[in-house]
Amino acid sequence: MITKITESNFKQEVLLSDKRTVLDFYADWCGPCQMLSPLMDKLAQAHPEWKFCKTDVDEAPLLATRFGVSVIPTVAVFNAGELLDTFTGYQEEPEIENFIRNA
């Protein structure tokens, strides 16, 4: 399951999460974002120990600005409220999984 993040639920769902949290910054009009989405769904199914979230940069511009998102997709990994690392652009599933695990 992927949780939809808004500016109002970001703190509760991401910063206060007790799991490693993966946040996908995307937009509906973004081709690479659309390619990444099914991979994130697949990883969410395979890794229930991680929390997967996504936020539409057009609907949550303050979050995008807060984390310096200037390219989408941008995927950010958080743990215990701390931003661990990010990557931008499309990547294949094994690279994403490795990135999340090692962030």
MMTF fields as JSON, N, C-alpha, C and O atoms, coordinates in Angstrom:
{
  "mmtfVersion": "1.0.0",
  "mmtfProducer": "UNKNOWN",
  "numBonds": 411,
  "numAtoms": 412,
  "numGroups": 103,
  "numChains": 1,
  "numModels": 1,
  "chainsPerModel": [1],
  "groupsPerChain": [103],
  "chainIdList": ["A"],
  "bondAtomList": [4, 2, 8, 6, 12, 10, 16, 14, 20, 18, 24, 22, 28, 26, 32, 30, 36, 34, 40, 38, 44, 42, 48, 46, 52, 50, 56, 54, 60, 58, 64, 62, 68, 66, 72, 70, 76, 74, 80, 78, 84, 82, 88, 86, 92, 90, 96, 94, 100, 98, 104, 102, 108, 106, 112, 110, 116, 114, 120, 118, 124, 122, 128, 126, 132, 130, 136, 134, 140, 138, 144, 142, 148, 146, 152, 150, 156, 154, 160, 158, 164, 162, 168, 166, 172, 170, 176, 174, 180, 178, 184, 182, 188, 186, 192, 190, 196, 194, 200, 198, 204, 202, 208, 206, 212, 210, 216, 214, 220, 218, 224, 222, 228, 226, 232, 230, 236, 234, 240, 238, 244, 242, 248, 246, 252, 250, 256, 254, 260, 258, 264, 262, 268, 266, 272, 270, 276, 274, 280, 278, 284, 282, 288, 286, 292, 290, 296, 294, 300, 298, 304, 302, 308, 306, 312, 310, 316, 314, 320, 318, 324, 322, 328, 326, 332, 330, 336, 334, 340, 338, 344, 342, 348, 346, 352, 350, 356, 354, 360, 358, 364, 362, 368, 366, 372, 370, 376, 374, 380, 378, 384, 382, 388, 386, 392, 390, 396, 394, 400, 398, 404, 402, 408, 406],
  "bondOrderList": [1, 1, 1, 1, 1, 1, 1, 1, 1, 1, 1, 1, 1, 1, 1, 1, 1, 1, 1, 1, 1, 1, 1, 1, 1, 1, 1, 1, 1, 1, 1, 1, 1, 1, 1, 1, 1, 1, 1, 1, 1, 1, 1, 1, 1, 1, 1, 1, 1, 1, 1, 1, 1, 1, 1, 1, 1, 1, 1, 1, 1, 1, 1, 1, 1, 1, 1, 1, 1, 1, 1, 1, 1, 1, 1, 1, 1, 1, 1, 1, 1, 1, 1, 1, 1, 1, 1, 1, 1, 1, 1, 1, 1, 1, 1, 1, 1, 1, 1, 1, 1, 1],
  "groupList": [{"groupName": "MET", "atomNameList": ["N", "CA", "C", "O"], "elementList": ["N", "C", "C", "O"], "formalChargeList": [0, 0, 0, 0], "bondAtomList": [1, 0, 2, 1, 3, 2], "bondOrderList": [1, 1, 2], "singleLetterCode": "M", "chemCompType": "L-PEPTIDE LINKING"}, {"groupName": "ILE", "atomNameList": ["N", "CA", "C", "O"], "elementList": ["N", "C", "C", "O"], "formalChargeList": [0, 0, 0, 0], "bondAtomList": [1, 0, 2, 1, 3, 2], "bondOrderList": [1, 1, 2], "singleLetterCode": "I", "chemCompType": "L-PEPTIDE LINKING"}, {"groupName": "THR", "atomNameList": ["N", "CA", "C", "O"], "elementList": ["N", "C", "C", "O"], "formalChargeList": [0, 0, 0, 0], "bondAtomList": [1, 0, 2, 1, 3, 2], "bondOrderList": [1, 1, 2], "singleLetterCode": "T", "chemCompType": "L-PEPTIDE LINKING"}, {"groupName": "LYS", "atomNameList": ["N", "CA", "C", "O"], "elementList": ["N", "C", "C", "O"], "formalChargeList": [0, 0, 0, 0], "bondAtomList": [1, 0, 2, 1, 3, 2], "bondOrderList": [1, 1, 2], "singleLetterCode": "K", "chemCompType": "L-PEPTIDE LINKING"}, {"groupName": "GLU", "atomNameList": ["N", "CA", "C", "O"], "elementList": ["N", "C", "C", "O"], "formalChargeList": [0, 0, 0, 0], "bondAtomList": [1, 0, 2, 1, 3, 2], "bondOrderList": [1, 1, 2], "singleLetterCode": "E", "chemCompType": "L-PEPTIDE LINKING"}, {"groupName": "SER", "atomNameList": ["N", "CA", "C", "O"], "elementList": ["N", "C", "C", "O"], "formalChargeList": [0, 0, 0, 0], "bondAtomList": [1, 0, 2, 1, 3, 2], "bondOrderList": [1, 1, 2], "singleLetterCode": "S", "chemCompType": "L-PEPTIDE LINKING"}, {"groupName": "ASN", "atomNameList": ["N", "CA", "C", "O"], "elementList": ["N", "C", "C", "O"], "formalChargeList": [0, 0, 0, 0], "bondAtomList": [1, 0, 2, 1, 3, 2], "bondOrderList": [1, 1, 2], "singleLetterCode": "N", "chemCompType": "L-PEPTIDE LINKING"}, {"groupName": "PHE", "atomNameList": ["N", "CA", "C", "O"], "elementList": ["N", "C", "C", "O"], "formalChargeList": [0, 0, 0, 0], "bondAtomList": [1, 0, 2, 1, 3, 2], "bondOrderList": [1, 1, 2], "singleLetterCode": "F", "chemCompType": "L-PEPTIDE LINKING"}, {"groupName": "GLN", "atomNameList": ["N", "CA", "C", "O"], "elementList": ["N", "C", "C", "O"], "formalChargeList": [0, 0, 0, 0], "bondAtomList": [1, 0, 2, 1, 3, 2], "bondOrderList": [1, 1, 2], "singleLetterCode": "Q", "chemCompType": "L-PEPTIDE LINKING"}, {"groupName": "VAL", "atomNameList": ["N", "CA", "C", "O"], "elementList": ["N", "C", "C", "O"], "formalChargeList": [0, 0, 0, 0], "bondAtomList": [1, 0, 2, 1, 3, 2], "bondOrderList": [1, 1, 2], "singleLetterCode": "V", "chemCompType": "L-PEPTIDE LINKING"}, {"groupName": "LEU", "atomNameList": ["N", "CA", "C", "O"], "elementList": ["N", "C", "C", "O"], "formalChargeList": [0, 0, 0, 0], "bondAtomList": [1, 0, 2, 1, 3, 2], "bondOrderList": [1, 1, 2], "singleLetterCode": "L", "chemCompType": "L-PEPTIDE LINKING"}, {"groupName": "ASP", "atomNameList": ["N", "CA", "C", "O"], "elementList": ["N", "C", "C", "O"], "formalChargeList": [0, 0, 0, 0], "bondAtomList": [1, 0, 2, 1, 3, 2], "bondOrderList": [1, 1, 2], "singleLetterCode": "D", "chemCompType": "L-PEPTIDE LINKING"}, {"groupName": "ARG", "atomNameList": ["N", "CA", "C", "O"], "elementList": ["N", "C", "C", "O"], "formalChargeList": [0, 0, 0, 0], "bondAtomList": [1, 0, 2, 1, 3, 2], "bondOrderList": [1, 1, 2], "singleLetterCode": "R", "chemCompType": "L-PEPTIDE LINKING"}, {"groupName": "TYR", "atomNameList": ["N", "CA", "C", "O"], "elementList": ["N", "C", "C", "O"], "formalChargeList": [0, 0, 0, 0], "bondAtomList": [1, 0, 2, 1, 3, 2], "bondOrderList": [1, 1, 2], "singleLetterCode": "Y", "chemCompType": "L-PEPTIDE LINKING"}, {"groupName": "ALA", "atomNameList": ["N", "CA", "C", "O"], "elementList": ["N", "C", "C", "O"], "formalChargeList": [0, 0, 0, 0], "bondAtomList": [1, 0, 2, 1, 3, 2], "bondOrderList": [1, 1, 2], "singleLetterCode": "A", "chemCompType": "L-PEPTIDE LINKING"}, {"groupName": "TRP", "atomNameList": ["N", "CA", "C", "O"], "elementList": ["N", "C", "C", "O"], "formalChargeList": [0, 0, 0, 0], "bondAtomList": [1, 0, 2, 1, 3, 2], "bondOrderList": [1, 1, 2], "singleLetterCode": "W", "chemCompType": "L-PEPTIDE LINKING"}, {"groupName": "CYS", "atomNameList": ["N", "CA", "C", "O"], "elementList": ["N", "C", "C", "O"], "formalChargeList": [0, 0, 0, 0], "bondAtomList": [1, 0, 2, 1, 3, 2], "bondOrderList": [1, 1, 2], "singleLetterCode": "C", "chemCompType": "L-PEPTIDE LINKING"}, {"groupName": "GLY", "atomNameList": ["N", "CA", "C", "O"], "elementList": ["N", "C", "C", "O"], "formalChargeList": [0, 0, 0, 0], "bondAtomList": [1, 0, 2, 1, 3, 2], "bondOrderList": [1, 1, 2], "singleLetterCode": "G", "chemCompType": "PEPTIDE LINKING"}, {"groupName": "PRO", "atomNameList": ["N", "CA", "C", "O"], "elementList": ["N", "C", "C", "O"], "formalChargeList": [0, 0, 0, 0], "bondAtomList": [1, 0, 2, 1, 3, 2], "bondOrderList": [1, 1, 2], "singleLetterCode": "P", "chemCompType": "L-PEPTIDE LINKING"}, {"groupName": "HIS", "atomNameList": ["N", "CA", "C", "O"], "elementList": ["N", "C", "C", "O"], "formalChargeList": [0, 0, 0, 0], "bondAtomList": [1, 0, 2, 1, 3, 2], "bondOrderList": [1, 1, 2], "singleLetterCode": "H", "chemCompType": "L-PEPTIDE LINKING"}],
  "groupTypeList": [0, 1, 2, 3, 1, 2, 4, 5, 6, 7, 3, 8, 4, 9, 10, 10, 5, 11, 3, 12, 2, 9, 10, 11, 7, 13, 14, 11, 15, 16, 17, 18, 16, 8, 0, 10, 5, 18, 10, 0, 11, 3, 10, 14, 8, 14, 19, 18, 4, 15, 3, 7, 16, 3, 2, 11, 9, 11, 4, 14, 18, 10, 10, 14, 2, 12, 7, 17, 9, 5, 9, 1, 18, 2, 9, 14, 9, 7, 6, 14, 17, 4, 10, 10, 11, 2, 7, 2, 17, 13, 8, 4, 4, 18, 4, 1, 4, 6, 7, 1, 12, 6, 14],
  "groupIdList": [1, 2, 3, 4, 5, 6, 7, 8, 9, 10, 11, 12, 13, 14, 15, 16, 17, 18, 19, 20, 21, 22, 23, 24, 25, 26, 27, 28, 29, 30, 31, 32, 33, 34, 35, 36, 37, 38, 39, 40, 41, 42, 43, 44, 45, 46, 47, 48, 49, 50, 51, 52, 53, 54, 55, 56, 57, 58, 59, 60, 61, 62, 63, 64, 65, 66, 67, 68, 69, 70, 71, 72, 73, 74, 75, 76, 77, 78, 79, 80, 81, 82, 83, 84, 85, 86, 87, 88, 89, 90, 91, 92, 93, 94, 95, 96, 97, 98, 99, 100, 101, 102, 103],
  "secStructList": [7, 3, 3, 3, 7, 7, 6, 6, 6, 2, 0, 0, 0, 0, 0, 6, 7, 1, 1, 3, 3, 3, 3, 3, 3, 3, 7, 6, 6, 7, 2, 2, 2, 2, 2, 2, 2, 2, 2, 2, 2, 2, 2, 2, 2, 2, 7, 6, 6, 3, 3, 3, 3, 3, 3, 3, 6, 6, 6, 7, 2, 2, 2, 2, 2, 2, 6, 6, 7, 7, 1, 1, 1, 3, 3, 3, 3, 3, 3, 6, 6, 3, 3, 3, 3, 3, 3, 3, 1, 7, 7, 7, 2, 2, 2, 2, 2, 2, 2, 2, 2, 2, 7],
  "xCoordList": [0.836, 0.0, 0.883, 1.89, 0.49, 1.217, 0.318, -0.827, 0.851, 0.108, 0.263, 1.379, -0.847, -0.823, -0.454, -1.095, 0.585, 1.061, 0.637, 0.779, 0.117, -0.235, 0.565, 1.231, 0.493, 1.195, 0.641, 1.364, -0.63, -1.238, -0.914, -0.912, -0.644, -0.362, 1.111, 1.471, 1.957, 3.375, 4.051, 4.725, 3.883, 4.562, 4.168, 5.032, 2.867, 2.369, 2.8, 3.257, 2.652, 2.877, 4.343, 4.739, 5.157, 6.558, 7.507, 8.276, 7.452, 8.42, 8.228, 9.2, 6.99, 6.724, 6.559, 6.208, 6.808, 6.686, 7.736, 8.865, 7.352, 8.299, 8.99, 9.695, 8.787, 9.424, 10.3, 10.114, 11.24, 11.969, 10.91, 10.122, 10.893, 9.826, 10.385, 11.349, 9.763, 10.163, 9.095, 7.921, 9.512, 8.568, 8.907, 9.998, 7.961, 8.098, 7.436, 6.217, 8.235, 7.718, 7.472, 8.397, 6.228, 5.858, 4.849, 4.405, 4.493, 3.379, 2.697, 3.347, 1.39, 0.633, 1.09, 1.004, 1.572, 1.96, 3.38, 3.818, 4.097, 5.515, 5.654, 5.263, 6.206, 6.392, 7.254, 6.832, 8.464, 9.289, 8.601, 8.812, 7.784, 7.04, 6.049, 5.89, 5.384, 4.426, 5.126, 4.557, 6.355, 7.129, 7.584, 7.662, 7.884, 8.374, 7.262, 7.507, 6.061, 4.941, 4.705, 4.569, 4.648, 4.417, 5.569, 5.359, 6.776, 7.914, 7.789, 8.088, 7.349, 7.156, 6.042, 6.149, 4.97, 3.889, 4.421, 4.09, 5.24, 5.801, 6.712, 6.655, 7.546, 8.442, 7.647, 8.016, 6.57, 5.728, 5.138, 5.04, 4.75, 4.223, 5.309, 5.058, 6.515, 7.608, 8.25, 8.881, 8.088, 8.773, 7.809, 7.803, 6.999, 6.077, 6.808, 6.21, 8.097, 8.874, 9.2, 9.619, 9.013, 9.212, 7.858, 6.915, 7.762, 6.531, 6.739, 7.722, 5.821, 5.913, 4.836, 3.667, 5.26, 4.367, 4.648, 5.705, 3.685, 3.91, 3.2, 2.158, 3.782, 3.172, 3.268, 4.326, 2.166, 2.084, 2.648, 2.108, 3.724, 4.375, 3.463, 3.641, 2.495, 1.554, 0.539, 0.014, 0.264, -0.688, 0.0, -0.656, 1.296, 2.043, 3.347, 4.435, 3.233, 4.445, 5.35, 6.564, 4.784, 5.616, 6.529, 7.671, 6.031, 6.874, 7.995, 9.145, 7.658, 8.673, 9.754, 10.943, 9.349, 10.302, 11.138, 12.353, 10.482, 11.176, 12.332, 13.367, 12.153, 13.178, 13.975, 14.676, 13.856, 14.665, 14.395, 15.294, 13.168, 12.819, 12.682, 11.766, 13.602, 13.545, 13.436, 13.209, 13.598, 13.481, 12.558, 12.665, 11.643, 10.792, 10.946, 11.168, 10.83, 10.594, 11.837, 12.975, 11.573, 12.595, 12.1, 10.96, 12.941, 12.584, 13.47, 14.696, 12.817, 13.519, 13.294, 12.197, 14.331, 14.236, 14.439, 15.421, 13.478, 13.501, 13.577, 13.09, 14.19, 14.171, 14.151, 14.987, 13.188, 13.047, 12.994, 13.582, 12.296, 12.115, 13.274, 13.224, 14.32, 15.512, 15.599, 15.436, 15.856, 16.078, 17.447, 18.465, 17.471, 18.721, 19.388, 20.596, 18.596, 19.174, 18.048, 16.89, 18.401, 17.438, 18.088, 19.312, 17.242, 17.71, 16.657, 15.489, 17.093, 16.177, 16.155, 17.11, 15.044, 14.901, 14.471, 14.329, 14.273, 13.838, 15.031, 16.119, 14.815, 15.793, 15.049, 13.839, 15.777, 15.187, 14.976, 15.602, 14.094, 13.713, 14.892, 14.932, 15.86, 16.963, 17.767, 18.198, 17.966, 18.709, 17.934, 18.516, 16.622, 15.79, 15.813, 15.991, 15.634, 15.627, 16.96, 16.982, 18.049, 19.374, 19.559, 20.123, 19.09, 19.19, 18.459, 19.005, 17.221, 16.422, 17.096, 17.196, 17.547, 18.178, 19.433, 19.691, 20.198, 21.491, 21.494, 22.534, 20.352, 20.295, 20.618, 20.621],
  "yCoordList": [-1.184, 0.0, 1.251, 1.319, 2.218, 3.487, 4.575, 4.737, 5.315, 6.363, 7.682, 8.087, 8.346, 9.667, 10.712, 10.803, 11.496, 12.501, 13.889, 14.254, 14.644, 16.036, 16.882, 16.349, 18.172, 19.033, 18.866, 19.052, 18.517, 18.391, 17.059, 17.011, 15.982, 14.704, 14.298, 13.223, 15.13, 14.795, 14.461, 13.437, 15.294, 15.076, 13.725, 12.938, 13.458, 12.226, 10.987, 10.004, 11.041, 9.856, 9.586, 8.433, 10.651, 10.475, 10.698, 9.806, 11.867, 12.199, 11.373, 11.048, 11.034, 10.278, 8.776, 8.03, 8.337, 6.915, 6.107, 6.559, 4.912, 4.028, 3.074, 2.157, 3.291, 2.478, 3.361, 4.576, 2.734, 3.428, 3.836, 3.004, 5.114, 5.639, 6.159, 6.924, 5.73, 6.106, 7.058, 6.699, 8.276, 9.282, 9.621, 10.108, 9.358, 9.621, 10.96, 11.091, 11.952, 13.238, 13.081, 12.77, 13.295, 13.039, 14.074, 14.929, 13.985, 14.741, 13.841, 13.026, 13.996, 13.16, 13.322, 12.381, 14.509, 14.8, 14.341, 14.501, 13.781, 13.421, 11.976, 11.038, 11.804, 10.473, 9.55, 8.431, 9.986, 9.116, 8.765, 7.68, 9.684, 9.407, 8.266, 7.393, 8.282, 7.229, 5.883, 4.839, 5.906, 4.668, 4.136, 2.923, 5.037, 4.653, 4.103, 3.235, 4.601, 4.263, 2.76, 2.304, 1.961, 0.518, -0.174, -1.16, 0.334, -0.245, 0.021, -0.849, 1.221, 1.548, 0.684, 0.224, 0.457, -0.424, -1.827, -2.442, -2.324, -3.674, -3.764, -4.737, -2.746, -2.736, -2.632, -3.24, -1.872, -1.747, -3.109, -3.437, -3.893, -5.238, -6.163, -6.971, -6.034, -6.928, -6.578, -7.428, -5.336, -4.879, -4.211, -2.987, -5.003, -4.408, -3.779, -3.031, -4.083, -3.48, -2.009, -1.283, -1.574, -0.185, 0.449, -0.234, 1.738, 2.464, 3.25, 3.979, 3.103, 3.791, 4.869, 4.633, 6.047, 7.196, 7.933, 7.771, 8.738, 9.581, 10.902, 10.97, 11.959, 13.275, 13.957, 13.974, 14.511, 15.229, 16.633, 17.396, 16.976, 18.277, 19.442, 20.551, 19.203, 20.263, 20.514, 21.62, 19.49, 19.617, 19.969, 20.452, 19.738, 20.004, 20.746, 20.239, 21.95, 22.661, 23.047, 23.156, 23.254, 23.615, 22.462, 22.688, 21.226, 20.064, 19.942, 19.68, 20.131, 20.049, 21.11, 20.825, 22.303, 23.372, 23.067, 23.265, 22.588, 22.273, 21.302, 21.414, 20.345, 19.337, 19.568, 18.677, 20.769, 21.145, 20.337, 20.124, 19.889, 19.081, 19.996, 20.815, 19.846, 20.633, 19.741, 20.223, 18.439, 17.435, 16.342, 15.921, 15.883, 14.763, 13.659, 13.932, 12.426, 12.032, 12.238, 12.102, 12.565, 12.548, 11.594, 11.703, 10.663, 9.709, 9.986, 10.017, 10.187, 10.491, 9.363, 8.811, 9.021, 7.978, 8.634, 9.339, 8.381, 8.92, 7.77, 6.671, 8.033, 7.091, 7.894, 8.774, 7.587, 8.296, 9.801, 10.551, 10.246, 11.666, 12.358, 13.566, 11.614, 12.199, 11.809, 10.641, 12.795, 12.519, 11.869, 12.462, 10.645, 9.916, 10.185, 10.413, 10.159, 10.331, 10.488, 10.187, 10.963, 11.102, 10.658, 10.63, 10.313, 10.179, 10.794, 10.915, 11.179, 11.79, 10.969, 10.266, 11.079, 10.395, 8.944, 8.432, 8.311, 6.916, 5.993, 6.22, 4.959, 3.891, 2.561, 2.507, 1.502, 0.167, -0.351, 0.127, -1.327, -1.863, -2.31, -1.94, -3.09, -3.521, -2.342, -2.374, -1.311, -0.138, 0.617, 1.098, 0.72, 1.411, 0.648, 1.239, -0.653, -1.482, -1.365, -1.23, -1.415, -1.287, 0.095, 0.222, 1.117, 2.483, 2.619, 3.158, 2.126, 2.23, 1.472, 1.973, 0.281, -0.552, 0.116, 0.022, 0.776, 1.321, 2.814, 3.373, 3.451, 4.899, 5.178, 6.334],
  "zCoordList": [0.0, 0.0, 0.0, 0.705, -0.79, -0.856, -0.287, -0.71, 0.677, 1.354, 0.615, 0.288, 0.353, -0.283, 0.772, 1.819, 0.482, 1.419, 0.963, -0.204, 1.912, 1.691, 2.683, 3.57, 2.526, 3.474, 4.888, 5.867, 4.996, 6.328, 7.024, 8.254, 6.28, 6.942, 6.879, 7.357, 6.303, 6.137, 7.463, 7.57, 8.451, 9.735, 10.327, 10.714, 10.395, 10.994, 10.212, 10.796, 8.902, 8.068, 7.746, 7.576, 7.66, 7.259, 8.436, 8.794, 9.024, 10.078, 11.342, 12.024, 11.658, 12.88, 12.629, 13.543, 11.412, 11.08, 11.83, 12.02, 12.252, 12.94, 11.963, 12.382, 10.664, 9.632, 8.741, 8.67, 8.077, 7.011, 5.992, 5.542, 5.632, 4.785, 3.472, 3.445, 2.394, 1.043, 0.509, 0.422, 0.152, -0.344, -1.785, -2.083, -2.671, -4.097, -4.415, -4.313, -4.799, -5.272, -6.765, -7.514, -7.207, -8.593, -9.078, -8.312, -10.356, -10.933, -11.956, -12.61, -12.09, -13.019, -14.466, -15.255, -14.814, -16.195, -16.531, -17.671, -15.578, -15.73, -16.231, -15.537, -17.427, -18.001, -17.153, -16.857, -16.746, -15.899, -14.568, -14.026, -14.05, -12.811, -13.04, -12.187, -14.195, -14.524, -14.701, -14.381, -15.209, -15.361, -14.002, -13.805, -13.066, -11.749, -10.857, -10.019, -11.036, -10.151, -9.991, -8.856, -11.071, -10.86, -10.141, -9.434, -10.316, -9.597, -8.098, -7.28, -7.746, -6.336, -5.753, -4.616, -6.523, -6.068, -5.801, -4.788, -6.707, -6.577, -5.346, -4.595, -5.148, -3.984, -2.684, -1.679, -2.699, -1.502, -1.126, 0.057, -2.116, -1.867, -1.319, -0.425, -1.864, -1.499, -0.152, 0.475, 0.286, 1.504, 2.485, 2.609, 3.178, 4.154, 5.344, 6.117, 5.489, 6.573, 6.286, 7.187, 5.052, 4.664, 4.395, 3.995, 4.61, 4.316, 3.026, 2.891, 2.088, 0.811, 0.726, 1.032, 0.305, 0.211, -1.096, -1.706, -1.505, -2.671, -2.465, -1.812, -3.036, -2.958, -4.312, -4.941, -4.745, -6.006, -5.785, -4.985, -6.484, -6.272, -6.643, -6.139, -7.514, -7.876, -6.765, -6.639, -5.961, -4.857, -3.539, -2.616, -3.436, -2.204, -2.52, -2.247, -3.098, -3.503, -2.335, -2.509, -1.155, -0.004, 0.406, 0.807, 0.309, 0.602, -0.424, -0.07, -1.688, -2.738, -2.505, -2.644, -2.159, -1.894, -0.653, -0.648, 0.386, 1.642, 1.438, 2.095, 0.523, 0.295, -0.99, -1.467, -1.537, -2.692, -3.942, -4.754, -4.1, -5.266, -6.477, -6.552, -7.416, -8.646, -9.875, -10.985, -9.669, -10.728, -10.209, -9.057, -11.077, -10.69, -11.723, -12.903, -11.287, -9.91, -9.036, -9.485, -7.792, -6.75, -5.681, -5.23, -5.272, -4.229, -3.025, -3.125, -1.879, -0.633, 0.358, 0.44, 1.11, 2.129, 3.494, 3.728, 4.386, 5.743, 6.733, 6.466, 7.87, 8.983, 10.269, 10.476, 11.138, 12.419, 12.221, 13.0, 11.186, 10.944, 10.271, 10.039, 9.952, 9.345, 7.873, 7.52, 7.023, 5.607, 5.453, 5.81, 4.92, 4.765, 3.423, 3.361, 2.34, 1.005, -0.005, 0.286, -1.201, -2.297, -3.605, -3.732, -4.569, -5.945, -6.853, -6.485, -8.045, -9.001, -10.279, -10.611, -10.981, -12.254, -12.09, -10.979, -13.221, -13.248, -13.011, -13.54, -12.216, -12.037, -12.081, -11.861, -12.364, -12.397, -10.979, -10.033, -10.843, -9.54, -8.671, -7.497, -9.186, -8.308, -7.75, -6.597, -8.56, -8.106, -7.034, -6.062, -7.214, -6.222, -4.903, -3.837, -4.981, -3.775, -3.032, -1.809, -3.76, -3.166, -2.547, -1.46, -3.231, -2.73, -1.396, -0.433, -1.347, -0.117, 1.029, 2.149, 0.732, 1.759, 2.331, 3.531, 1.492, 1.91, 2.229, 2.578, 2.112, 2.39, 3.847, 4.269]
}
